């Protein structure tokens, strides 16, 4: 089941801040998401199998410990789960529905652009 669409409040909280040239700092937001995913990887990986599944991300979305911005990071990861997982293909023939720690670096600017285009 796809994650719920973000509300207007979610969008306002997650939308990248304008930089000094009145542009959107997608690179900064991409780094924030990557750092969040790396910092919380072990706590998100509930079954300790080495990757974060869609189910684990959905469960984390219900957490009261996370603020709205962090829940938006989770929503982004959930929506882009397959794209992020494909970014670092290790050619092992297995395509788990999840994100390995090394695949977090596969989060890209095009993923962000597509995410915001859907809003």
JOFEN-V942532 format. One line per field, one symbol per residue. ss: DSSP state (H for helix, E for strand, - for the rest). A space follows every 10 residues. Layout:
BEGIN
ss: ???
END
This chain:
BEGIN
ss: -------HHH HHHH---E-- ---E-HHHHH HHHHHHHHHH HHHH------ EEEHHHHHHH H------HHH HHHHHHHHH- HHHHHHH--- -------EEE HHHHHH--HH HHHHHHH--
END
